[in-house]
Amino acid sequence: MTTTSSRLLNLLSLLQARRDWPGAVLADRLEVSDRTVRRDVERLREMGYRIEATMGPDGGYRLDAGSELPPLLFDDEQVVALTVALQAASVTGAGIGEAALRALTTVRQVMPSRLRHRLNGVEFTPVPRPGEGPAASASPDVLLALSVAIRAHEVLRFDYGGRGTDDTDPAPPRRVEPHHLVASGGRWYLVAWDLERDDWRIFRADRITPRTPTGPRFTPREVPGGDARAFVSARFKGSAQADHWPCTGTVVLHLRADAVRPFAGDGTVEELGPDRCRYTAGSWSWPALAAALGRFDADMEVVGPPELADAFTVLAARYAAGAKR
């Protein structure tokens, strides 16, 4: 590609990334003059792209969407990002793995040879995290229905976990104000305000069967803490408040720090010497934390708190009793 062609591709990529761009910012990002930006915008207009000039002190440019636009172009980084995203779709739990592979094949066929070579160079097999097992995939139609209701701020009615589908058990549908759709560990979750329980709830999307029509519009609420991702993470850890484990303790492990770090998860490891390290981790209960620490199969000393030492005592007695049977 010539310098001008490369610059036009970068300019188009920037215009597609956000709605409005001040001309001075575009010039700075492309490392060219304002005059060059104006000329390049005119070239893109001649190619069929509808680019509007915006007025004001920060006047710049806006790329209009519409059916008249020519096919979108991709730069090198976008090609890699698209390839990775489509190949990883099979572990998202969205039920679009096969469709994603078909889309990747289609994209590969229309790519210029240079970009096709780059796309073909990124090939991998996504594997779920150990212990997750096969996750139930949420229907793309359900995910779309949830997303539409969230965007429109409309009350959502749905049957949950198969309830309400049996005539002998006509359970009423759930009524919620949907706020966020969150993907975690190969599953999709709806964060919503439950109108019947007057509280926040998290629903698995693969268990949701939406009902139509949706309800009236509502005024969005703020998720506790202001961050839906942190809210869901905290609930999964058994905490109703901040995003941290309700039980956190520290031990000294008689192992090298580099032998512990690969298995530390979200815990912290501090080297104390050639064969000792301090490890701090959390769990939803003290016995669960004590049991998890036992997986290192090494001598250890409890630094604290006392609840962790007590949990070790309880487990030791339990294991000893079990060994005698």
SULSUL-V112370 format. One record per backbone hydrogen bond with DSSP energy under -0.5 kcal/mol. CO is the residue of the C=O (numbers start at 0). NH is the residue of the N-H. Records with the same first field share a line. If there is no record, write none. Layout:
CO=NH + NH
This chain:
1=5
2=6
3=7
4=8
5=9
6=10
7=11
8=12
9=13
10=14
11=15
12=16
13=16 + 17
18=62
20=60
21=25
22=26
23=27
24=28
25=29
26=30 + 31
32=36
33=37
34=38
35=39
36=40
37=41
38=42
39=43
40=44
41=45
42=46
43=48
44=47
48=50
49=51 + 63
51=61
55=58
58=22
59=53
60=20
61=51 + 63
65=68
74=78
75=79
76=80
77=81
78=82
79=83
80=84
81=85
82=86
83=87
85=88
86=89
87=90
88=91 + 93
92=137
95=99
96=100
97=101
98=102
99=103
100=104
101=105
102=106
103=107
104=108
105=109
106=110
111=115
112=116
113=117
114=118
115=119
116=120
118=121
120=122
123=125
128=131
138=142
139=143
140=144
141=145
142=146
143=147
144=148
145=149
146=150
147=151
148=152 + 153
149=152
152=217
153=177
154=214
155=175
156=210
157=173
158=208
159=162
161=164
164=166
165=168
166=169
168=163 + 170
173=157
174=194 + 195
175=155 + 177
176=192
179=181 + 190
181=188
183=186
186=183
187=204
188=181 + 190
189=191 + 202
190=178 + 179
191=193 + 200
192=176 + 194
193=197 + 198
198=193
200=191
202=189
203=206
204=207
206=160 + 161
208=158
210=156
215=154
217=219
220=222
222=225
223=226
226=230
227=231
228=232
229=233
230=234
231=235
232=236
233=238
234=237
236=245
241=243
246=282
248=280
249=302 + 303
250=252 + 278
251=300
252=254 + 276
255=258 + 259
256=259 + 260
257=261
259=262
260=263
263=266
267=279
269=277
272=275
275=271 + 272
276=252 + 278
277=269
278=250
279=267
280=248
282=246
284=288
285=289
286=290
287=291
288=292
289=293
291=294
292=295
293=296
298=253
300=251 + 302
303=249
304=307 + 308
305=309
306=310
307=311
308=312
309=313
310=314
311=315
312=316
313=317
314=318
315=319
316=320
317=321
318=322
319=323
320=323
321=324
